[in-house]
Amino acid sequence: MPSNEMQLKNDLQSRNFAPVYFFYGEEHYLIRHYLSRFVQKVVTDNPEFNLDEFDSGVSVQQIYDSAMAFPLMSERKCASVCDLKLNELPQAEFKELVSLVSDPNPTTVLIFCFETVDIPQKKMPDRFVKLIAAIEKGGGRAVRFEHK
């Protein structure tokens, strides 16, 4: 079941972070806002070592390496992946990604955000459905930001 904005606010206030977040929807401002807020709250020390930011050209191996690395001189690290082209990933890489998010590293907060990738709500592509299910299985949160 998708999470909501109130749960994100509670996570930020309590600093009790899920291991993986998946932000998508029409409200791009809110996607950017929550990405920024989570990065600020998660990465409190040594951002040069504990923050990795990736765009759509990232490989699954780079995401894996970042997510599995331990933080340096800090409690947690954060990795953000924006507009990953899920439908263009080879099947083997997609399976690796699903495996990663279903059993995430507890010291890394991994955030996927989709601003430019249109994910229709009524008939969501199969890979997005599978990835969200794996994220939720691993204790993560998927949040759709809709126009109000």
Secondary structure, 3 states (H helix, E strand, C coil): CCECHHHHHHHHHHCCCCCEEEEEECCHHHHHHHHHHHHHHHCCCCHHHHEEEECCCCCHHHHHHHHHCCCCCCCCEEEEEECCCHHHCCHHHHHHHHHHHHCCCCCEEEEEECCCCCCCCCCCCHHHHHHHHHHHHCCCEEEEECCC
